[in-house]
Amino acid sequence: MSHTFTAMQVSLDQSGARRELVEHNFDQLPPGDVLVRVRYSSLNYKDALSANGNKGVTRNYPHTPGIDAAGEVVHSDAAQFKVGDAVLVTGYDLGMNTPGGFAEAIRVPADWLVPMPDGLDAREAMVYGTAGFTAALAVAKIVASCKPHEGEVVVSGARGGVAGIALALLARLGYKTVAATRDPSAARAQLEALGVSEIISNDELIGEAKKPLMPARWVAGLDTVGGEVLAGMLKSASQRGLITCCGNAASIQLPISVFPFILRGVTLAGVDSQHAPMQQRREIWRKLAGEWKLDLSGLPVQEVALDGLDERITAMLEGRHSGRTLVRVLGH
């Protein structure tokens, strides 16, 4: 077995970030319990920021991004994993300050790894990736809060990876979903294929921004945008409605009064996939491999090799990216 591997390396110089494929050997990887040959990864916004030299995500360069990885164990110092085991990892510090999944090999602590559940392979797991895991965490909160017959569930940022998988999961579970997006006409065919009942614009969801409350409509919601979109979702949630949030693509600010919370008993529930406990991780991945498993061929997914990733990173940073980007790592 070769002890060398290909990795995307991001370096910083006076002109900014420079991305290139380089050859490394296993000795250049950080300490860890388990060495994994990576077959697939996926592209997330945090990866794009790291690949663009954002020191709020990655402190030190040169660096290899990739917060997701799936493959097989090739060396293990941990009793719970043996050579040949199929595993996946999302979140923790992978791809941030620890060399990540945009490489044919990673070395990580054993307690970061999830055994690949029956019913999923490396490619399928990375079609989900952090986006799908985050979506499923939010959907689990919604399922625990309300039943499909109780009303509509709204999802914002509908053309993005998290929202798309959430919409598909909710439709599979029988919920009536409403998708909110900047340009409903541009996304109609894609969103209708995910089983949405209605498509609305962000402006319609925001409504009259100065109003502390709007007519109640949503029994639950998932926001990936933040700012006025999240505020509008909260202001139009129904009595004891649940709104989950996991993103800030538009803003980190929340311009809202306390009225939705004290007059309607609305709950705002954050979703943090990076630090999810291992027991919860295993359960969510078991669902995604089993009773919640989607027809992944119906999701808007573009597959690229490592040497085709640069253009998708640029598209994501420029706001031209939609759906999911699956990264074929081994055998790129």
Secondary structure, DSSP 4 states (H G I P E B T S, - for coil): --SEEEEEEEEEETTEEEEEEEEEEGGGSPP-SEEEEEEEEE--HHHHHHHTT-TTT--SSSB---SEEEEEEEEE-STT--TT-EEEEESTTBTTTB--SSBSEEEE-GGG-EEPPTT--HHHHHHHHHHHHHHHHHHHHHHHH--GGG-EEEESSTTSHHHHHHHHHHHHTT-EEEEEES-HHHHHHHHHHTT-SEEEEHHHHH-STT-S-----EEEEEESSBHHHHHHHHHTEEEEEEEEE---SSBS-----SHHHHHS--EEEE---TT--HHHHHHHHHHHHTTT---GGGS-EEEEEGGGHHHHHHHHHTT---SEEEEE-TT-
